[in-house]
C-alpha cells in the first residue's frame, strides 16, 4: 500500500492508495488521512482473503465481494449483533466530560 500525496487542481489533497496491485487516487483531508489508510489496509486484507480462497476470480468481483462482506459486518454491528462503536464513543465522551469536570474542581482547590 503506497500513499504519495498530491494537490488536486482545486487545492484539495489527494492520496494514492493501492488495492490488489491497482492504484487509486482518493481526495482526503489531512485529518482523515490515517483513517483512510487504515480503511485501505482493512479492505486490502479482506480482498486478499477472498483472492486466496480462490473461489472468486477478477479484481472487480473480488472488490464487490469484499464490499459486501464489509457492509455485512457494519450492518451486523449496527443491528446489535456486534460491538457498537458509536455507542462506545458516546460513553467515552460522557466519561471524559465527567473526568474533566472533576479535575477542574480539583484544580480550584490548589
Order of alpha helices (4+ residues) and beta strands (2+ residues): beta-beta-beta-alpha-alpha-alpha
